[in-house]
Amino acid sequence: MELNWVEYIGLAAGTLTTAAYLPQVYKTWRTKAVGDISLVMYTAMTAGVFLWMVYGILLKAPAVIAANAVSLALVGGMLRLKLKYHNTDQTPPKP
């Protein structure tokens, strides 16, 4: 499939929005601190990104597929970290 300028805009947008997850994933993986990470938000985000990826596959849209495949790995990884470390977080309780 030939990429046109519209597809390049989609790829650029997907790269930027997907890359935005990297600092949070890295910090959480490094510190194992998940107390302030929302389980509901990451569950919903993982499901939503998965559905966007399926949508891209059905439309045969490379930018949508690629961005959401990588995003799924990142938000799914965050969800996994949240579930794995939720009992070990040493964040002090809020007053």
N, C-alpha and C positions, 0 to 999 in steps of 0.2 A: 504494500500500500504506500502510495506516495504521500509524503507529508507536505501540507501547504502552510501558509503563514498562520492560519487559524489554529492548526494543530500545534504549531510552535508556541503560540500564546498559551494554549492549554498545557503543554509540557512545562513551560516556564512557571505558570501558576501552580501546577501540581508539585513541581520541585520546591518552590518556596514554602507552600503550605505544609508539605510533608516534612521538610527540613526543620520546620518550627518545633516539631516534637523531639528532635534529637537532644537538645540540652536537658530537657526534663527526664527523658529516658536514661541518659548517661548519669545524671545526678542521682536519680533514684536507684539505679543499679549499683552505683558506687557507695552510696550512704546507707542503702537499705531502709531509709526513713520513708514510710508510706502513710503516716498519720494524717497528713493534710491532703492526701490524694483521695478523690471521691470515687468510691466503688460504683455508684450509680452512673456517674458521668462516663467513666471508662467502659462500663458495660454497654451503655447506650451508644457510645462513640464506636466501639468495636463492631457492634451490630450494624450501625449506620454505614460505616466504611465498607463493611462486607457487602452490604446491599448496593452501595455505589459501584463497587467493583463488578458485581454481577450485572448491574445496569450497563456499565461500560462494555462488558463482554457481549451482552445482547445487542448493543449498538455497534459493536466492532470499533470502538473508539480507543485507540492506543493511549492517548494522554490520560483518559479517565481510568483505564485499566492499570497502567503503570503507577500513577500517583496513588491510587487506592490500594494496590497490592503492597507497596512499600508502607503506606500509612497503616494498613492492617497489621503488618508485622510489628510496627512501632507501638500502636495503641494496644494491640493484643499482648505485646511484651509488657507494657505498663500494667495492664490488667493482671497478667500472670504475676508480676512483681508484687502488686497490691495483695493478691490472694496469698502469695507465698510468705510475705513478711508482715502481714497485718497483726499478728500476735507478738512480734518481736520488736515492734516500734517503741522507741524510748522517748517519744515526744511527751513533754510534761503535760498533765491534764490542765484544761482551761478552768479558771476560777468560776 
